Amino acid sequence: MVKIKPNDKKPATRHGLNDAVKNADYQSWIRQGFNVGIAMRQSNLIAIDVDIAKGKQGFKDLAELKAIY
């Protein structure tokens, strides 16, 4: 996990994702107003960002991908 700047997507640490840790006190980060990010590559995780803002068809696109794969 890595501490993220409040209301942002950028790491709040000097070395960004290189400062990610496995056993963080993320609850204290949240209490301080920070967001919590996950270093996806280091965690071997995959995320899908379904965008529905401003009329985008994210769920429709996701359904199409599910049908293909």
Secondary structure, DSSP 8 states (H G I E B T S, - for coil): -EEE-TTSSSBSSTTGGGG--SS--HHHHHHTT-EEE--HHHHT--------GGG--HHHHHHHHHHH-
